[in-house]
Amino acid sequence: MNIKIIATGILLITSLYTQAQSDYNFTPVSNLEATSVKSQGRTGTCWAFSTVSFMESEIIRMGGPILDLSEMYIVKHAYQNKAKQYVYMHGVGNFSQGGQAHDVIKVVAEEGFVPENYYLGRDSKKTPHNHSELEPILKSMLDTYIGQKNAQPKKMWFDNIEAVLESQLGNTPKSVSFNNRKYSPQKFADALGFKAENYVELSSYTHHPYYKPFVLEVPDNWSNDLYYNVTLDELVNTMKEALNSGYTLVWDGDVSEAFFSHKKGLAIIPAVDTLGFQPQEEITVTPKMRQQNFFNWKASDDHLMHITGMVKDEEGKIYFKTKNSWGAKSNEFGGYLYMSEAYIRMNTVAIMLHKAAINKELSKKLFSKNHK
């Protein structure tokens, strides 16, 4: 592990606190290690970038090296899984660039992962990611196959999907070298101690019973995966406890609010909307309010990011330090932003984190067979 690089990264990250909006005076509460900010380019793959960044932090937390893992290795395999699901559902379902954190974890469980330099998913590191043609081509092919008279799924359909993916993203490697040893992608993930079964997604909505798994009704949950439902207070407290205990997390939520500004590095929900981006009173968010926003589609899962710490302002209010995937030069804070607790309470759709980051009381409610 390169201590000099880590120390430099910490100094850079710490300086972001003092560079925050001049009207804010943030001080760190927790500040966990993360890899450099990447750009998803012209793709809808925030789910891959955020979750891969999360995995990189998890590897560091477990004592492993600083790695730059390939997001497009995950995306390529996820497209294959999504194509099969779309066909098996007779074309009824969501086939798009979007996805969820569990899509990444499921690929890792089946296919492992590889470093970025083994699978760029584009011509070169200087070429931005661009999937503006890839997804429409794949969907058109699938819709054509499915729409044929007396159509029946054929191996040829999936072979052709694979051929397009390889032509656009490249051939996936069969092995990687690490510490003078060769590993398959699956064995590489195992060697670094990453176990897919350790990760869980939490959400908080009142139209499902608490402490039970449920299918989250958002379009990008194309695989109908299960999330554990907890109270809003438990969700936010779990986030705080995890960050204070050294665990980062993946955040899935809405970024369409008027006072979400990546450029300004802030996301808040003012009690009045006339003061702009400055310290001020924010609304008190209730479960009923966020449920209403979910039902009327005002708050949707339109973006995933990686939360790596917390800061507080002069009044002690908490903001969540968030690593975005729009590039390090996308704002003056190195690609990070700070989301207030009010914003988190209103606009969080779901989170992913390590099971060990959940306190014993909540874990018992969620995972104990004896709990009813």
VEXPA-275003 format. One record per atom (N, C-alpha, C): x, y, z. Coordinates in pm, whole numbers, padded with zeros to 5 digits, always signed. Example, Ala and Ser with C-alpha at 12.3 -4.5 7.8 and 13.67 -1.06 7.14 Angstrom:
<recs>
+01319-00569+00780;+01230-00450+00780;+01320-00330+00780;+01285-00225+00708;+01367-00106+00714;+01290+00003+00787;
</recs>
This chain:
<recs>
+00085-00119+00000;+00000+00000+00000;+00089+00124+00000;+00062+00217-00087;+00145+00336-00100;+00100+00443-00001;+00172+00454+00111;+00132+00546+00217;+00137+00689+00170;+00234+00724+00089;+00249+00861+00041;+00128+00904-00040;+00080+00815-00126;-00037+00846-00208;-00159+00863-00119;-00175+00775-00021;-00291+00785+00068;-00288+00916+00143;-00172+00952+00197;-00163+01075+00274;-00195+01197+00189;-00145+01198+00065;-00174+01308-00026;-00322+01317-00052;-00388+01200-00070;-00531+01198-00094;-00609+01255+00023;-00563+01223+00145;-00633+01274+00263;-00619+01424+00272;-00501+01478+00240;-00482+01623+00243;-00571+01691+00142;-00582+01632+00023;-00667+01689-00081;-00813+01687-00037;-00857+01574+00016;-00996+01563+00059;-01026+01660+00172;-00932+01671+00268;-00953+01761+00380;-00967+01904+00331;-00889+01941+00229;-00895+02078+00179;-01030+02111+00120;-01106+02010+00078;-01238+02035+00021;-01331+02097+00123;-01311+02065+00251;-01397+02123+00353;-01383+02274+00358;-01260+02322+00348;-01236+02465+00357;-01273+02535+00227;-01285+02461+00118;-01322+02520-00010;-01473+02526-00030;-01549+02467+00061;-01693+02464+00043;-01749+02604+00035;-01876+02613-00002;-01938+02743-00023;-01900+02841+00086;-01867+02963+00047;-01816+03062+00141;-01912+03089+00256;-02042+03068+00234;-02140+03091+00338;-02147+02975+00437;-02080+02864+00404;-02081+02747+00491;-01943+02729+00553;-01941+02681+00674;-01815+02650+00740;-01823+02507+00790;-01780+02413+00708;-01791+02272+00739;-01667+02224+00815;-01690+02136+00910;-01582+02066+00977;-01612+01916+00968;-01508+01834+00953;-01532+01690+00934;-01581+01621+01060;-01671+01526+01039;-01718+01436+01145;-01659+01298+01122;-01672+01249+01001;-01605+01125+00960;-01559+01143+00816;-01444+01087+00785;-01385+01106+00652;-01314+00978+00613;-01383+00894+00536;-01332+00761+00505;-01260+00759+00371;-01169+00663+00359;-01086+00657+00238;-01168+00616+00116;-01139+00682+00006;-01203+00651-00122;-01101+00671-00232;-01125+00606-00343;-01037+00620-00458;-01071+00747-00535;-00997+00774-00639;-01015+00898-00714;-01151+00904-00782;-01199+01026-00805;-01328+01047-00870;-01317+01013-01018;-01412+00938-01069;-01417+00900-01210;-01535+00969-01278;-01542+00954-01410;-01654+01009-01485;-01725+00898-01561;-01856+00893-01546;-01936+00795-01620;-01960+00839-01764;-01917+00960-01800;-01931+01009-01937;-02076+01017-01980;-02100+00988-02105;-02235+00991-02160;-02298+00852-02149;-02313+00808-02026;-02375+00678-02001;-02469+00692-01882;-02562+00599-01870;-02650+00593-01754;-02604+00487-01657;-02474+00487-01626;-02416+00380-01545;-02368+00429-01409;-02436+00528-01352;-02400+00575-01218;-02404+00462-01117;-02496+00367-01136;-02509+00251-01046;-02381+00170-01041;-02312+00158-01156;-02186+00083-01161;-02073+00165-01100;-02065+00293-01135;-01955+00376-01084;-01964+00394-00933;-02084+00417-00881;-02098+00436-00737;-02067+00309-00660;-02116+00196-00709;-02098+00071-00636;-01957+00018-00650;-01895+00037-00765;-01754-00002-00780;-01666+00083-00688;-01696+00213-00680;-01622+00300-00587;-01639+00251-00444;-01760+00213-00410;-01790+00155-00278;-01707+00028-00255;-01699-00059-00354;-01622-00182-00340;-01474-00150-00320;-01424-00050-00392;-01284-00011-00376;-01257+00036-00233;-01351+00112-00176;-01337+00155-00036;-01347+00037+00060;-01434-00058+00028;-01447-00177+00112;-01317-00256+00114;-01253-00268+00000;-01126-00341-00006;-01020-00271+00079;-01016-00138+00072;-00924-00062+00156;-00958-00082+00303;-01087-00075+00337;-01129-00092+00477;-01086-00227+00532;-01087-00330+00447;-01051-00465+00490;-00900-00489+00489;-00824-00381+00464;-00679-00393+00467;-00615-00423+00334;-00693-00416+00227;-00641-00443+00095;-00578-00322+00029;-00536-00336-00095;-00468-00228-00166;-00566-00127-00224;-00512-00014-00264;-00590+00085-00340;-00597+00036-00484;-00718+00013-00535;-00738-00040-00669;-00826+00051-00751;-00807+00047-00880;-00898+00110-00976;-00963-00004-01052;-01086-00040-01011;-01156-00152-01073;-01235-00107-01194;-01258-00198-01286;-01328-00167-01410;-01478-00164-01390;-01538-00048-01413;-01684-00038-01411;-01746-00107-01531;-01682-00096-01647;-01741-00149-01769;-01739-00301-01774;-01648-00363-01701;-01652-00509-01688;-01786-00549-01624;-01826-00475-01523;-01954-00499-01457;-02070-00469-01550;-02063-00355-01618;-02172-00311-01706;-02195-00413-01817;-02087-00464-01874;-02099-00559-01985;-02174-00685-01941;-02136-00738-01824;-02204-00858-01774;-02348-00828-01732;-02370-00710-01678;-02506-00673-01637;-02598-00662-01758;-02547-00610-01869;-02627-00604-01991;-02667-00744-02036;-02577-00838-02024;-02610-00976-02062;-02722-01031-01973;-02711-01007-01843;-02815-01052-01750;-02948-00984-01778;-02940-00855-01809;-03062-00778-01835;-03129-00826-01963;-03050-00861-02064;-03105-00911-02190;-03180-01042-02169;-03124-01131-02089;-03191-01258-02061;-03322-01235-01989;-03321-01148-01889;-03443-01119-01815;-03549-01060-01906;-03508-00969-01993;-03600-00902-02085;-03665-01004-02180;-03585-01098-02228;-03639-01201-02317;-03733-01294-02242;-03690-01340-02125;-03773-01433-02049;-03906-01371-02006;-03908-01237-01996;-04031-01165-01962;-04107-01121-02086;-04071-01177-02203;-04140-01150-02329;-04134-01002-02366;-04026-00936-02327;-04012-00794-02360;-04090-00702-02271;-04151-00755-02166;-04223-00672-02070;-04129-00644-01952;-04085-00525-01942;-03990-00490-01838;-03900-00378-01885;-03805-00343-01801;-03717-00230-01829;-03585-00278-01887;-03554-00235-02008;-03422-00259-02064;-03364-00123-02099;-03274-00075-02014;-03217+00058-02033;-03076+00058-01976;-03014+00175-01975;-02878+00186-01920;-02878+00185-01768;-02993+00209-01707;-03000+00220-01562;-02985+00087-01491;-02961+00095-01362;-02948-00024-01281;-02943+00012-01135;-02912-00086-01052;-02909-00068-00908;-02779-00124-00852;-02753-00093-00726;-02629-00139-00664;-02619-00290-00663;-02733-00359-00642;-02726-00505-00637;-02688-00566-00771;-02710-00494-00882;-02667-00546-01012;-02516-00568-01014;-02443-00476-00951;-02297-00489-00944;-02259-00608-00858;-02319-00617-00742;-02284-00724-00648;-02314-00861-00707;-02424-00871-00781;-02459-01000-00843;-02360-01039-00952;-02313-00941-01028;-02210-00971-01128;-02082-01018-01059;-02043-00949-00953;-01921-00988-00881;-01934-01130-00827;-02051-01166-00776;-02072-01301-00723;-02053-01406-00830;-02091-01374-00954;-02085-01471-01063;-01956-01461-01145;-01909-01337-01166;-01801-01314-01262;-01677-01249-01201;-01681-01213-01072;-01568-01145-01011;-01551-01004-01063;-01431-00951-01051;-01402-00819-01107;-01257-00813-01153;-01224-00708-01228;-01088-00692-01282;-01047-00547-01267;-00915-00519-01264;-00870-00380-01262;-00905-00309-01392;-00915-00177-01383;-00952-00095-01497;-00861-00117-01618;-00730-00132-01595;-00638-00145-01708;-00655-00277-01782;-00730-00372-01726;-00759-00496-01795;-00886-00486-01880;-00969-00388-01850;-01094-00376-01926;-01140-00230-01921;-01102-00154-02025;-01138-00012-02029;-01283+00010-02069;-01335-00077-02155;-01471-00057-02206;-01481+00057-02305;-01369+00100-02358;-01362+00208-02456;-01226+00201-02523;-01203+00287-02622;-01079+00279-02701;-00954+00307-02619;-00961+00407-02532;-00846+00441-02449;-00895+00519-02327;-00806+00540-02231;-00844+00614-02111;-00877+00759-02143;-00828+00808-02256;-00855+00946-02294;-00991+00961-02363;-01052+00848-02398;-01182+00850-02466;-01294+00842-02362;-01386+00938-02358;-01495+00932-02259;-01588+00814-02289;-01649+00762-02185;-01751+00659-02204;-01871+00721-02275;-01926+00648-02370;-02043+00697-02444;-02126+00576-02488;-02244+00561-02429;-02332+00449-02462;-02459+00495-02532;-02451+00611-02596;-02571+00666-02661;-02620+00577-02774;-02533+00497-02833;-02573+00405-02940;-02591+00263-02890;-02515+00225-02788;-02513+00086-02743;-02649+00037-02697;-02708+00107-02603;-02836+00060-02547;-02948+00056-02651;-02965+00159-02738;-03070+00150-02841;-03050+00033-02938;-02924+00004-02972;-02896-00108-03062;-02938-00240-02996;-02898-00258-02871;-02931-00383-02801;-03082-00400-02786;-03150-00294-02746;-03295-00303-02725;-03367-00329-02857;-03323-00264-02964;-03384-00286-03094;-03370-00432-03138;-03252-00488-03116;-03230-00629-03150;-03324-00719-03071;-03332-00696-02942;-03416-00780-02858;-03563-00768-02895;-03608-00645-02917;-03749-00625-02953;-03782-00691-03087;-03686-00689-03179;-03707-00754-03309;-03720-00905-03292;-03630-00964-03213;-03636-01108-03189;-03768-01147-03122;-03802-01073-03016;-03921-01106-02938;-04049-01087-03020;-04047-00988-03110;-04167-00955-03187;-04193-01043-03307;-04104-01137-03336;-04124-01227-03450;-04245-01319-03425;-04310-01357-03533;-04420-01452-03523;-04367-01586-03473;-04437-01641-03377;-04398-01769-03317;-04255-01766-03261;-04218-01651-03207;-04082-01636-03154;-04057-01729-03037;-03937-01785-03033;-03892-01866-02922;-03748-01827-02892;-03714-01807-02765;-03575-01769-02732;-03475-01868-02789;-03371-01814-02850;-03266-01897-02911;-03130-01853-02860;-03038-01945-02855;-02901-01914-02816;-02844-01806-02906;-02882-01809-03034;-02832-01712-03130;-02863-01569-03088;-02980-01548-03025;-03016-01413-02980;-02910-01359-02884;-02876-01441-02786;-02782-01397-02683;-02639-01392-02737;-02607-01479-02832;-02475-01473-02896;-02459-01340-02971;-02566-01295-03036;-02559-01170-03109;-02549-01049-03015;-02620-01057-02902;-02607-00952-02800;-02463-00946-02750;-02406-01063-02725;-02267-01071-02680;-02172-01011-02784;-02198-01037-02911;-02112-00986-03017;-02114-00833-03021;-02232-00775-03003;-02243-00628-03003;-02170-00571-02881;-02189-00632-02767;-02123-00584-02646;-01971-00590-02662;-01922-00697-02719;-01777-00708-02737;-01725-00607-02839;-01804-00581-02943;-01760-00483-03044;-01757-00341-02987;-01848-00313-02893;-01857-00178-02835;-01767-00161-02712;-01758-00267-02630;-01687-00254-02503;-01558-00334-02496;-01546-00437-02580;-01425-00518-02579;-01448-00656-02521;-01352-00745-02543;-01358-00882-02490;-01313-00883-02344;-01388-00949-02259;-01352-00953-02118;-01234-01047-02096;-01143-01010-02006;-01024-01094-01982;-01060-01220-01905;-00982-01322-01928;-01001-01449-01857;-00917-01456-01730;-00811-01373-01720;-00725-01376-01603;-00662-01239-01582;-00618-01215-01459;-00546-01092-01426;-00425-01130-01343;-00324-01046-01347;-00203-01069-01267;-00203-00973-01148;-00172-01027-01032;-00169-00945-00912;-00068-01006-00815;+00025-00922-00769;+00130-00969-00678;+00201-01093-00732;+00235-01086-00862;+00311-01191-00929;+00239-01325-00937;+00105-01319-00927;+00024-01439-00944;-00088-01412-01042;-00134-01516-01109;-00246-01503-01201;-00373-01553-01133;-00481-01477-01159;-00611-01513-01102;-00718-01502-01210;-00819-01586-01201;-00940-01559-01277;-01008-01440-01210;-01097-01369-01281;-01167-01258-01216;-01239-01299-01088;-01295-01420-01086;-01365-01467-00967;-01267-01489-00852;-01154-01553-00882;-01054-01580-00778;-00988-01450-00731;-00979-01351-00820;-00924-01221-00783;-01011-01155-00676;-01142-01158-00697;-01234-01103-00597;-01223-01179-00466;-01212-01312-00474;-01198-01394-00353;-01069-01360-00279;-00960-01343-00354;-00830-01315-00293;-00830-01184-00216;-00913-01090-00260;-00920-00960-00193;-01025-00958-00083;-01088-01071-00060;-01180-01084+00053;-01317-01025+00031;-01353-00999-00095;-01484-00940-00121;-01588-01050-00136;-01685-01051-00045;-01789-01154-00045;-01925-01089-00067;-01988-01123-00176;-02113-01059-00216;-02223-01076-00111;-02222-01188-00040;-02329-01215+00055;-02326-01122+00177;-02221-01043+00192;-02210-00954+00307;-02285-00822+00290;-02344-00799+00173;-02400-00667+00144;-02552-00673+00130;-02614-00567+00179;-02760-00564+00185;-02808-00424+00151;-02931-00416+00098;-02992-00288+00064;-03109-00259+00159;-03113-00136+00208;-03220-00091+00296;-03299+00021+00229;-03427+00027+00261;-03513+00134+00213;-03611+00169+00323;-03698+00268+00300;-03793+00308+00402;-03918+00367+00338;-04023+00284+00330;-04151+00331+00277;-04264+00267+00358;-04372+00341+00371;-04481+00297+00459;-04583+00206+00390;-04570+00188+00258;-04667+00102+00191;-04626-00045+00196;-04520-00075+00268;-04478-00213+00296;-04450-00225+00445;-04465-00344+00502;-04437-00360+00645;-04288-00342+00675;-04261-00284+00790;-04122-00267+00832;-04061-00402+00870;-03929-00409+00849;-03845-00523+00887;-03871-00646+00801;-03934-00625+00687;-03956-00733+00592;-03892-00697+00458;-03842-00795+00385;-03793-00766+00250;-03909-00741+00154;-03890-00650+00061;-03994-00621-00038;-03929-00583-00170;-04005-00600-00277;-03959-00560-00410;-03980-00409-00424;-03873-00336-00439;-03881-00191-00452;-03931-00156-00591;-04041-00082-00594;-04110-00055-00721;-04052+00068-00792;-03931+00051-00844;-03869+00155-00925;-03824+00090-01056;-03829+00165-01166;-03801+00104-01297;-03665+00036-01306;-03562+00093-01243;-03429+00036-01257;-03406-00088-01172;-03504-00125-01089;-03498-00254-01023;-03557-00359-01117;-03494-00372-01232;-03546-00456-01340;-03548-00604-01302;-03465-00642-01207;-03458-00783-01166;-03550-00815-01049;-03628-00714-01004;-03721-00732-00893;-03652-00784-00767;-03536-00725-00737;-03464-00764-00617;-03531-00710-00492;-03494-00773-00378;-03556-00739-00251;-03472-00639-00172;-03541-00548-00104;-03481-00451-00013;-03545-00471+00124;-03469-00444+00228;-03525-00450+00363;-03583-00315+00400;-03705-00318+00453;-03775-00195+00488;-03755-00162+00636;-03710-00040+00664;-03689+00007+00801;-03756+00143+00816;-03768+00189+00939;-03826+00322+00959;-03729+00428+00908;-03781+00546+00882;-03697+00655+00831;-03587+00689+00930;-03620+00698+01058;-03517+00728+01157;-03410+00621+01160;-03452+00495+01149;-03354+00385+01149;-03265+00392+01026;-03321+00429+00913;-03242+00439+00791;-03133+00544+00806;-03170+00663+00850;-03073+00772+00863;-02973+00744+00974;-03020+00691+01085;-02928+00658+01194;-02830+00549+01153;-02876+00454+01074;-02786+00349+01024;-02677+00409+00937;-02714+00504+00854;-02615+00571+00770;-02508+00640+00856;-02553+00712+00958;-02459+00783+01046;-02371+00686+01122;-02431+00582+01178;-02354+00485+01255;-02252+00414+01167;-02291+00380+01045;-02198+00313+00954;-02077+00402+00925;-02102+00527+00891;-01993+00620+00857;-01904+00646+00978;-01961+00652+01097;-01882+00671+01218;-01802+00547+01254;-01844+00432+01202;-01777+00305+01232;-01679+00263+01123;-01662+00347+01020;-01564+00316+00916;-01619+00252+00791;-01752+00248+00778;-01815+00186+00661;-01874+00294+00570;-01838+00293+00444;-01902+00379+00347;-02029+00311+00297;-02105+00380+00212;-02229+00320+00162;-02266+00376+00025;-02346+00301-00046;-02399+00344-00176;-02534+00411-00151;-02553+00528-00210;-02678+00603-00196;-02752+00604-00328;-02879+00569-00324;-02967+00571-00441;-03079+00671-00411;-03096+00771-00496;-03200+00867-00466;-03227+00967-00576;-03300+01069-00540;-03346+01170-00635;-03254+01292-00629;-03214+01341-00746;-03129+01460-00753;-03193+01568-00840;-03326+01561-00852;-03397+01658-00936;-03450+01778-00858;-03425+01780-00726;-03471+01892-00644;-03407+02023-00690;-03479+02132-00674;-03428+02264-00715;-03300+02301-00641;-03285+02252-00517;-03168+02288-00439;-03068+02173-00430;-03064+02090-00533;-02952+02000-00555;-02863+02066-00660;-02741+02096-00624;-02649+02159-00719;-02512+02095-00706;-02479+02009-00801;-02346+01950-00801;-02241+02058-00821;-02272+02156-00903;-02176+02265-00929;-02142+02339-00801;-02242+02367-00718;-02218+02436-00592;-02174+02342-00482;-02183+02212-00508;-02141+02114-00410;-02236+02097-00294;-02365+02127-00314;-02462+02124-00206;-02595+02065-00250;-02663+02003-00154;-02801+01958-00174;-02875+01981-00044;-02973+02072-00047;-03047+02109+00073;-03195+02120+00040;-03279+02128+00142;-03423+02151+00122;-03465+02267+00213;-03453+02390+00165;-03485+02506+00250;-03632+02510+00290;-03656+02566+00408;-03794+02588+00452;-03863+02692+00364;-03785+02789+00315;-03833+02887+00216;-03732+02886+00102;-03780+02914-00019;-03692+02898-00135;-03640+03032-00189;-03626+03130-00100;-03584+03263-00147;-03444+03301-00102;-03380+03215-00022;-03250+03252+00035;-03132+03196-00044;-03159+03106-00137;-03051+03048-00215;-02968+02948-00136;-02844+02925-00183;-02756+02827-00121;-02676+02894-00010;-02735+02899+00107;-02668+02951+00225;-02726+02883+00348;-02653+02884+00460;-02705+02820+00581;-02841+02876+00618;-02936+02788+00643;-03072+02832+00670;-03152+02716+00727;-03272+02747+00774;-03361+02644+00826;-03411+02558+00710;-03416+02426+00735;-03467+02334+00634;-03597+02270+00685;-03670+02210+00592;-03798+02151+00629;-03775+02029+00719;-03876+01995+00797;-03875+01873+00877;-03945+01764+00797;-03870+01665+00758;-03922+01560+00670;-03984+01447+00751;-04104+01410+00716;-04174+01299+00782;-04188+01182+00686;-04211+01060+00737;-04235+00946+00649;-04353+00970+00555;-04455+01040+00603;-04572+01068+00519;-04533+01154+00399;-04447+01253+00420;-04404+01342+00311;-04325+01265+00206;-04231+01184+00249;-04150+01112+00150;-04232+01004+00080;-04330+00947+00152;-04418+00849+00088;-04500+00915-00022;-04549+01036+00006;-04626+01108-00095;-04540+01137-00217;-04415+01176-00195;-04324+01203-00306;-04295+01077-00388;-04295+00962-00320;-04273+00837-00391;-04393+00802-00477;-04512+00819-00422;-04633+00784-00494;-04659+00878-00612;-04627+01006-00598;-04653+01099-00709;-04535+01114-00805;-04432+01028-00785;-04314+01022-00872;-04229+01148-00867;-04248+01230-00764;-04164+01349-00751;-04023+01311-00712;-04011+01207-00628;-03880+01156-00588;-03861+01018-00649;-03766+01006-00737;-03741+00878-00805;-03594+00841-00792;-03561+00718-00830;-03422+00672-00818;-03346+00709-00944;-03317+00839-00957;-03253+00881-01083;-03101+00890-01073;-03042+00862-00956;-02897+00869-00949;-02846+00790-00829;-02729+00728-00847;-02660+00660-00737;-02523+00723-00718;-02484+00741-00591;-02354+00798-00557;-02296+00725-00437;-02173+00756-00404;-02099+00688-00298;-02078+00785-00182;-02137+00757-00067;-02122+00843+00051;-02002+00795+00132;-01908+00887+00156;-01780+00850+00215;-01752+00919+00348;-01846+00999+00399;-01821+01065+00526;-01930+01162+00563;-01906+01237+00669;-02001+01339+00714;-01924+01464+00758;-01990+01578+00745;-01939+01704+00799;-02052+01770+00876;-02018+01874+00952;-02121+01952+01020;-02094+02100+00997;-02200+02179+00997;-02184+02323+00980;-02172+02391+01116;-02173+02525+01116;-02152+02601+01240;-02257+02570+01346;-02377+02531+01302;-02486+02503+01396;-02492+02355+01435;-02399+02276+01385;-02396+02135+01420;-02480+02047+01330;-02539+02103+01225;-02620+02024+01132;-02530+01934+01048;-02577+01811+01025;-02499+01711+00954;-02524+01718+00803;-02417+01702+00726;-02422+01689+00581;-02342+01565+00543;-02389+01493+00445;-02323+01370+00403;-02230+01397+00285;-02105+01364+00306;-02002+01386+00203;-02017+01279+00095;-02036+01323-00028;-02081+01232-00134;-01992+01242-00256;-01940+01128-00297;-01856+01118-00417;-01944+01091-00538;-01945+01183-00632;-02025+01168-00753;-01940+01106-00864;-02003+01073-00976;-01931+01011-01088;-01940+01096-01213;-01931+01227-01192;-01936+01321-01305;-01800+01384-01333;-01695+01324-01276;-01560+01368-01303;-01504+01460-01196;-01374+01453-01174;-01309+01534-01071;-01312+01682-01102;-01325+01717-01229;-01327+01858-01268;-01468+01912-01288;-01568+01835-01245;-01707+01875-01268;-01754+01985-01173;-01682+02005-01064;-01709+02120-00977;-01579+02156-00905;-01583+02259-00822;-01460+02306-00757;-01426+02225-00633;-01502+02121-00605;-01479+02039-00487;-01428+01901-00525;-01368+01890-00643;-01308+01764-00684;-01407+01656-00718;-01532+01695-00751;-01634+01597-00786;-01717+01550-00669;-01695+01607-00550;-01775+01574-00431;-01885+01678-00410;-01984+01642-00330;-02086+01736-00286;-02132+01697-00148;-02208+01787-00084;-02253+01767+00053;-02405+01774+00058;-02469+01664+00101;-02614+01656+00108;-02657+01670+00254;-02750+01762+00279;-02796+01783+00416;-02877+01663+00464;-02892+01654+00596;-02972+01544+00651;-03117+01554+00603;-03170+01676+00593;-03307+01691+00543;-03318+01638+00401;-03217+01668+00319;-03220+01619+00181;-03216+01466+00178;-03132+01410+00263;-03120+01265+00272;-03253+01202+00316;-03316+01261+00415;-03441+01206+00466;-03551+01208+00360;-03555+01311+00280;-03660+01322+00180;-03631+01240+00055;-03507+01235+00012;-03479+01188-00123;-03402+01057-00133;-03373+00994-00021;-03308+00864-00028;-03410+00758-00069;-03383+00689-00176;-03466+00576-00216;-03417+00448-00149;-03285+00430-00146;-03228+00310-00084;-03080+00332-00059;-03023+00247+00024;-02879+00245+00045;-02831+00101+00038;-02702+00084+00009;-02637-00046+00023;-02520-00029+00118;-02501-00129+00205;-02389-00127+00297;-02357-00269+00344;-02246-00281+00414;-02207-00409+00471;-02299-00442+00589;-02340-00567+00599;-02429-00607+00708;-02372-00575+00845;-02238-00583+00857;-02175-00558+00987;-02188-00413+01031;-02225-00323+00939;-02242-00182+00973;-02378-00154+01037;-02466-00253+01038;-02600-00237+01095;-02595-00280+01242;-02649-00197+01330;-02639-00228+01473;-02715-00356+01508;-02682-00412+01625;-02735-00543+01663;-02888-00543+01675;-02943-00435+01728;-03088-00430+01747;-03161-00436+01614;-03115-00355+01517;-03181-00356+01387;-03152-00486+01312;-03031-00536+01324;-02997-00664+01259;-03089-00776+01306;-03118-00776+01435;-03207-00878+01488;-03346-00867+01427;-03395-00744+01410;-03526-00723+01351;-03529-00768+01205;-03418-00750+01134;-03415-00777+00991;-03381-00923+00959;-03287-00979+01031;-03230-01106+00989;-03259-01224+01081;-03312-01197+01200;-03338-01307+01293;-03465-01382+01252;-03455-01512+01245;-03571-01594+01208;-03676-01592+01320;-03632-01557+01439;-03724-01557+01552;-03803-01427+01565;-03758-01324+01490;-03827-01195+01499;-03952-01196+01412;-04062-01151+01466;-04188-01146+01390;-04239-01004+01387;
</recs>
